[in-house]
Amino acid sequence: MNDIRRTILWVIFGFSMVLLWDQWQIYNGHKATFFQGQPAKTDAAATAAKPNASDASIPGSVAVAPAPLPGTTAVAADGATPAPAGERFNVRSDVLNLRFDTQGGTLVGSEFLKYGDIADHTKPVTLLDDSKERVYLAESGVVSGAVPGAFPTHKTPMAVSGERELKEGADKLQIRFESPDVGGIKLVKTYTIVRGSYAVAVSHALTNTTAAPIAPQLYLQLVRDGNKPAGESSFYSTFTGPAVYTDAKKYQKVEFAKIKKGGADYEKQANNGYVAMVQHYFASAWILPEGMNRSISLDALELNKGLPDCCYRAAMVAPLEAIAPGATRTVETTFFVGPQEEKMLEALAPGLELVKDYGWLTILAKPLYFLLDFLHSVIQNWGWSIVALVLLLKIAFYWLNAKAYASMAKMKAVNPKITEMRERLKDNPQQMQQEMMRIYREEKVNPMGGCFPIMIQIPVFIALYWVLLSSVEMRNAPWMGWIHDLSAPDPYFILPLIMTLTTLLQTALNPAPPDPMQAKMMWFMPLAFSVMFFFFPSGLVVYWITNNILSIAQQWLINTRMGVPPQFNLPSFK
């Protein structure tokens, strides 16, 4: 077996290990590293999971009992949905259109006015929803603590007051929900919506109307179905599901399938952090004040009897100090619902920017994103910013690439000798191997010399892949001509065709292996890889085309300088 064969076998072995690692990640409920598979689908016949046992063992805490959700009753045979128990109305700011239900003062809908839907750019993106197609709610209320009893929950009818639209010149508006006296507690829930912000301040004021102290607990929860987001590509997938952040264990994302099986691993006690629901580009999160103790639970529950689908809940329960008779205790919380804009998330809460998930390459991806964002602040076009970023990376790795292409040029120069020797000694494999090693030593050629410099750069370019795939700024962002949305595939497949041609050109410039069969195999992977890009976002294709063109130019320049005329090594398919 000669060195070329060994090189190809190592490449195949390495590629196989990447695929095996990805499948192992998926099997263990994690997101695949690079070659994304389909997210686990929910089992329609599954029953509700039991509440976390750990919650019951926490002193002074009570797990939130699964209950039918408001407005999610079973759909009738004629497709009609029963009327909700409370009044529903919209509250509009300059960036948000929120839908509230007076039953519990619950958020049952949200639209992002500055982000168009993938299918129809004239319609805003919907995240929170309560319809036949989707369940995604933000709820809060009070549960009993040391003293048993029913308190105001997200099922309690409330009186509402406040403005319904942010007026011209106003910086904020407030919506106030007031519950009746339930179990000796009156709850006033006030939402403060600020101009230009996706963070909603939610004040919970609890008043003890009895003659004895009461120690209630405040709960905040997100409830979502387990379906993948509408419009998600079948050729790549991103994480969809709940996430927990604490200072101790940092960012912990949990697959729906793990929750359903009861094997979810996350921190269940903390005095900081948040719970969130995450999907591609957008997220929602409940944030309690730092230093406030809370128990955290992730569980599965049935929407209602008769509905086969399962919902998932991410909740925080915070025990409060005893409230004296006639006194009021106010807890200020924050509810975020919006796009995963990294700088905005960093300013809201520690670790919130991690909902924009780069995986294990975060350490490389974050500086790449900030460089891309800086370039955009100068160029004012995300497509050209991608081109500029790839150009800067190619300059940074110029000498590594130069070594790789110089090694390839040497291989191309000795290929005629290798080919002649193989033909002459084809009946004597052992002598052929010895003669090949002699030629490599004399010509000072290392067959692997072109691989190692490129392998060092692979993590950087995979990190850039995730930056471009995860950045919501690419949504509806035009580049030039017919490319009006860098997050969507090219509608005319022009960019993928250019990408395929540049990939084939780059393959043709590389030295062809002496073995004709190996030479043909060298063309298979680039072609297969190019086919996937026909369905990838245009921004990713722009990045890869730019990288290919710059690589071809550098390879051409180095070959010419070394006196090895560039030539195209096309395979023979005879």
N, C-alpha and C positions, 0 to 999 in steps of 0.2 A: 504494500500500500504506500503510495507516494505522499509527499507533503500536501499537494493540492487536495487529494482525497481526504486527508486528515483534517484539513482546514474546513472543507465543506461539512464533514461529519460533525466537527465541533460547532459549526453554525447551526446545523440541524438539531444537535443536542441542546444547545443553548435556547433555541426557539421552543423546543419541546418542554424544557424546564419552565420557561415563562408561561406556557399554556397550562402546564400542570399546576403551577403556583396560583394562577388565576382561578382554576377550577377548585383548588383547595380553599381559596378565599371565599368563593361563592358557596361552597359546601358548608363552611363554618359561619355563614350568615353575614360575611363582610362584602364590601363592594370590590369588584375585580380591579386589579391594579391598572391595566391598560386595555386588554382585549375584553371589553365589557360584554357580559352575557345579559340575558333577560332577567329582570328582577323576579323574585319568587312571587307567584300568584297566590292569592288567598284562596283557601279551600271553602267553597260555597257552603259546604255542609257542616263546617266546624261550628261547635257550640261556644258559648261565651266562656272565656278563661276566668279562673277564680281570682279574686283580689290577691295581691301579694301578701304572703304570710308574714313577711317582715313588718308590714305596716301594723298588723294587729299586736305585735310584740313591742311596739314603741310606746314607752310610758306617756300617757296623756294624749295619744293621737288616735284618730279614727280614720280608717280607710273610707274613701268616698264610695258609697254603695252604687253599683250599676243601676241605672234607672232609664225608662224610656225617654228619648230625647225630644225636645219640643219641635214640632213641625216635621218629624220623621216617622210618622205613622205609616202603616202599610198602605200601599197603593191599591185602590179598588180595581176590580176586573175591567172597568171601562177606562182605566188610565187616569181617573180623576184623583186628586189628592185632597183629603179632608182639610177643612179650613184650620189654620193655626189657632191656638187657644188665645194668644195675645194679639195686640195690634202691631203691625209691621210697617216700618217707615224708613226712608233713606235720609242720611245726613251727609252733606257734600262739602268738601273743602277743595282747594285748588289741585290736590294730587290724589285724594281719596274720595270714593263714594261708598259709604258704609251703610249696611242695612241692619237695623236693630229690631228686636222683638221685646215688647213690654212684659212678656212672660220671662221673668228673671233678669230683665235688662241685658239680654244675651245678644252677642254679635253673631248674626246668621248670614252675613254676606259682605264681601269687599271687592271693589273694583279699583284698579290702578289707572288713573286717567291719562297718565303719560306713557303707558305701555300698551301697545296694540296687541290683540290676539294673533297667534300664528296663522290661524285659518283666515281671519278677517281683520286686517289692520285697523279698520274703522271702529271696531268694537274694543273696549278696554279689556285687559286681562282680569279674569275673575279668580280669586283665590278662595276665600271663605264662601261657602255656598250651602244651601239647604233645599235641594230639589230632588226630583226623581233620579237624576243622573249622578249627583254628588252630595256627600255629607261632609262638612268641614265647619266646625263651630268653635267659638271661644266663649267659655262659660265661667262664672264665678259665683260664690255664695258662701253661706255659713253652715257649718255642721256642729253637732254637739261635742263638747269636750268632757270635762269632769261631771257636769250636770246633764243627765239625759234629757232629751227633748228635741222637738222639731224646730228648726230655725229657718229664716229666709234662704232659699236656694235658687238655682237657675230655673226652677219650676214655679216659683212664686209670682203671681201677677203683681205688677208694680205700676204706680202712677208716674207719668213722664212729663217733664217740662224742659224748655230750652229752645234755642234756635235750631233750625233744620239745615241751614246753609251758611257757609262762611261769607260774610258780607264784604263788599269792596272796601278796602282800607282797614279791615279788622285783621288782627293777628291770630285770634283764636276764637273758638266757640265752645260752649259747654252744654252737655245733655245730662239731665239729672233724673235718676230713677229712684223712687221711694217706695219701699215695701210697707205693708201693714205690720202691726205688731204680731209676730209669730213666735210663740214659745218664750215671750219676754224680751225679744230682740227686734228692734226696728233697724233695717239696713237702708242706707242711702248710698247709692252708687253713682258717682259723677265721672263722666268721660270728658276730658279736655283735649280737643283736637286743635293742633297748631298748624298755621300756614306753612306749607312746604315740607311738613314732617310726616313720616310714616309711623312715628312713635306716639301712642295715645296714652296720656296719663289717666289712670283709673283710680279714683279715690273711693275707698270703702269705709264709710262711717257707721259704726255699730253702737246703738244706744240701748242701754239696759233699762227696760221699763218696769222691772219688778222691784220688790223690796229686799232682794238678796243678791249678793255678788254672782255673776255668771262668767264662766271661763269658756268662751266659744273658740272655734277654730275657723280660719278663713281658708277656703280652697279656691285654686285657680286651675282650670283645665282646658286642654285642647282635645277635641274629638274629631276624628277623621276616618273616612273609609279607607280600605286598603288598596284601592285601584291606582294604577299608574296615571300620571298626569296626561291629559288629552294632548294628542299631537306629538308624543315622545317618539323618537326614531326607533326603528327595529334594529338598526345597525350599531347603535351605541346606547347605553343607558347610564343614568346618574342616580345617586341615592335618593330614595323617597321613603320617609319614615320619621319617627320621633328621634330627638336628640336631647341629651342632658349635659349640662356643663356645671362643674364645680371646680374650685381651686385645687382640691386634692387629686382628682382623677382627670381633670381637664375635659376635653370634648369627647363625649361618648355617644355614638350613634348606634341605634338598635334596629335591626330588621324586623318588619312586621311578623315574619315567620317565627323568629325567636320569641317574640312576645306571645304568640299563639301557643307555642309549645311549652311556655313557662320557663324557658331557659335563658331569659334575657339577663345580662350582667351589666349592672350600672350602680352608681352610688345612690343609696336610698335615704341617707341622712346628710344634711349639710346646713350651713348658715350663710350660703352665698350661691350665686349662679342662676341658672334659668332652665326651663323646659321649653322645647321648641318642636315644631313640625317642619320638616325640610323637604323641598323638592327642587328640581332644576330651576335655577334663576330666582326663586321666591321662597319666603319662609314666614312663619309666625312664631312668636315667643311670648311667654309670660315671664316677667322679671319682678322678683320681690326685692325689698331693700337689703343691702349688704348687712350681715350680722344678725339677720332674723332667722331663727331656726325654722326648718321645714323638713317634712318627710316627702319623698318623691316616689311616685308609682307610675308604672307603665303597664297597662293591661288591655285586654280585648273584651268586648261586650257586644251583645246582639242589639241591633237597632230596635227591634220590636218582634214579637212573635208573628210569624208569617213572612218575615223578611229573611231571606237566606244569607245576605251579605253580613260580614262582620265589620264592626268599627273598632278603632283603637284610640286609647285615651292616654295622654301624658298629663299628669296632675302633680301639683304641689299643695300640701296641706300645712298651714302654719298655725301652731297653737298660740293663742293670745293670753296675756296676763288677765287675771280676773277683772271684770269691769264692775265698778261699784254701782249701787242702785242710782238711777238717774244720770249716770255718767256716760260719756261717749268716747269710744276709742276709734281713731282714724288710722287706716293703713294705706299708704301711698304706694301703688304698684304701677308698672308700665306694661303696656301691651304693644308689641311691635307686629305690624303686618305690612310687608312690602318687599321690594326687590333686594337682592343680595349685593348692594353697593358697599364695597369693602370699607371705605373711609367712614361712611355714615354709620355702619355697624360698629366699628371700633369706638366711635364717640358715644354710643348708647350704653354699652355695658361691657365689662371685661369678658373676652372670649366670644362675644356675639359674632364677630367677623368669621369665626370658624364654621358657621353654617354654610359659608361658601367653601366647599370641601375640596381641597387639593390632594387629600390622601397622604401617603407617606412622603411625598415630595414637596410638602408645604414649605420646608426650609429653602427650597430653590424657587418654588412658584411665587411666593410672596414678593421677593425682590424683583422678579420678572414682571409681575403685575404692576408694581409701582413704577418701574421703568417704562412700561407700556403706557400707563396713565400719564406720566410726565411727557412722553412723546406726543400723546394726544393733545395735551394742553398747549403744545407748540404748533402741531400740524393741523389740529381741529378736524381730523378725519381718521376714523378707526382703521379703515383698510390700509391707508398709507402709513399709519402708525405701526401696523403689523409688519409691513415691508421694511420700515426703518429699524424696527427691533431686530428682525432677522439679520439685517445688514450689520448691525452693531455686534451681534453674536458671532457672525462669520469673521468679523475683524478680530474679536477677542480670541477666537480659536484658530486664527490664521496659521500660526506656526505648527499647531498640532495637525491641522489639515494638510499643511505643506509636507510634513513628514509622511503622512499616509499616501498622498498622491505621488511623492517622490519614490516611495517603495513600489507603488503600482507601475510607475514609469519604468523602473528597473526590471520588474517582472515582465513588462511588455517587451523590453529590449532583449531579454534572454529567451523569450518564448520560441523564436525560430530554432534555437539550439535544442531546447527541450523537445520540441516537436520532432526534429530530425532524429534525436537520440531515441525517443520512444518508438519511432518507426523502425529504427535499426535494431533495437534490443527488445522488440515486442514479445519474442519467444523466451526471453530470459529476465523475468521480473526482478530477481534478486540483484542482478548486475545493473538493471535499469535504475533501481533505487539507489545503488551506490554511485552510479554515474550522475544522477540528478543531484545528490548531495554534494558531489564534487563541484558541479557547475555552480550551485548556489554559493559554496564557499569561495570559489575563485572570483565570482562576480559580486560577492558581498551582498547577496540578496536574501532577505528574510521573507518567506511567503506570508507570515503573519504580520509583517510590518505595516501593512495597510489597514489592518483590522483594529489593533489596539488603540491608536489615536482616535478613531471614530467611536469605539466603544465607550471611551471616557466621556464623550459628549452626549451619549444617548440619554442619561438622566435629565440633562438640561432641556433637551428637546421634548422629552415626554412631559416634563414640568410645564413647558410652554404650551404643549397640547392641552393640558388640563386648565391652564389659565384662559386660553381662548374658548374652550368648551364651557367653562363655568361662568364667564363674565357676562352679566346681564346687560352690560353696556353694548354688547354686540346685537341685541334684539332691535330690529327695525333700523339698524344703523346702515346707511348707504355707503358704498365705496365709489364706484364710477359706473357709467353706462347702465347696463341692465341689472347690476347688483344693487338692489334696494334694501336688502336685509342680510347682514353678514352672519346671522344665526340660522338662516335657512339655506337649504341646498340651492345651487345654481339652477334656475328654472329651465335653462336651455342647455345645460351640461357642457357649456363651453370651457369653464375653468377645469372641471375634471378631465376633459379631453386634453387640454394643455398640460395638466399635471401628468397624465399618462405618457404623453409624448416626451416631456422632459425627463421622466423616470427612465423610459426606454433609451433615450439618448445618453443618459448618464451610465446606464448599464453597458451600452455599446462602447463607451470610452474606456471602460475597465478592461484589463488584460483578460482574454478568454482562456479558460483552462485548456490544457493540451488534449484532454479527453473530450471527444465530441459530445458524449452523453452528459458530462458534467457541464459543458458549455450551454447545452439546451436547458438544463435544470436551473442555471443562473438566471434565466429569463422568466421562470415560472413565478417566483415570489414577487418581483416587482409588478408583474401583470395582475396577480391576485390582490396585491395591496392597493393598486390603482383602482380596481373595480369598486372597492369599499368607498372610495372618496367621491363616487358619483352621488352618494346619499349623505355625505357629511356636510356640516355647515360651511358656507362659502368662506368664512374667515379662516377656518382650518386649511382649506384648499389654497387660499392665498398665501398663507404661511409656508406650506409645503412647496408650492411652485417657486416662491422666492428663494427658498433654501436650495432647491434643485438647480435653478439658473445660476446662482452664485457659486455653487459647487462645481458646475460644469465649466464656468469661466475660470475658476481657480485651477482646476485640473488641466484645462487647455493651456493656461499660462505656464504652469510648472513643467508639463511635458515638453513644451516648446523650448523653455530655458535649458532643459536637460538634453536637448538634441534628439528627443524621441518624438518624431512627427505624430500629432494626434491622428488616430484612425479609428474607424468604426468597426468593431468586431461583431458582425451579425451572425447569428446561429444558422447552421445548415440543417434543414428539416427533411433531408433526404431519407 
